[in-house]
């Protein structure tokens, strides 16, 4: 990927995916916890939904965000011919 339009397209797609995943992270981290009292009325496996999202739901979403980003970037790297180079000592 040596052309300037190719680099710009690559980074634009990378930044778009990063923005989407950060929005999901923000929603799971702050919005769900902000409404935890309202979510307490919903019970899943004997636990209030607000507690469940904080204790198990959010960490699962975080792992899924990391997995999705790594998968997406590997696909994007292959599409644009970007490869990692070994750093020399």
N, C-alpha and C positions, 0 to 999 in steps of 0.2 A: 504494500500500500504506500506508494510513493507520491501519488497525486494529491494535490491540496483538496479538491472536491471529495475524494475518497476519505481523507482524514476528517474533514468536516462532517461528512455524513456519519462516519463511525462514531465520532464524539457526540454528535447530536442524538443518535440512537442510544448511546450509552447514558447520556445525561437524562433523556426521557425515561428510561427504565429506572434509573436511580431515583428520579423525582417520584415516580409512581410507587416504588417500594418504600421510600421515605414517608410518603403520605399514608400508606398502609401501616407502617410502624407507628406514626403519630396517632392514627385513629385507635390502634390497639393499645398503645401505651397511655395516652392522655384522655381520649374521649370516653373509652369504656370505663376507665377508673373514675372519671368525673361523674358518670351516671351509675356508679356502683350501688348507691342506695336505691335507685329506681329498679335496678336489675336484681336486687335482693329478693324481690317477690317471685322471681322465676327460680325454681329449684331443679337442679340436675344432679342425680345420684345422691340426693340428700344434702347437697351444698348449694348455697345461693349462687346464682350465675355470676355476680360480681366477684365473689371469692374464687370461683372456679376459673374465671378468665385471668385473674391475677396470679393464681397459683399454678395453673396448668395450661390454660388457653394461650396466654401471651407468650410463654417460652416456646410453645409448639409453633406459633406463628413466626417467631423470630428465626427458628431453625428453618422453617419453610422459606422465609425471605432469603436467607443465606443460600440455601440449596437452589432456589430459582435464579438468583443473580449469577451464581457460578455457572449454572447450566446455560443461561442466556448469553453470558459473556464468552463461553467456549464456542457456542454457535456463531456469535457475532465475529469472534476472532477468526474462525474458519472461513466465514463468508467473505471477510475483507483480507484474508491472507496475513493476518497478524500472528506472530508467534513469539513466544518468550525466548529470550537469549540467556545463556548462562553467564553470570557475572564472573569476570576474571578477578583472581585474588590480587 
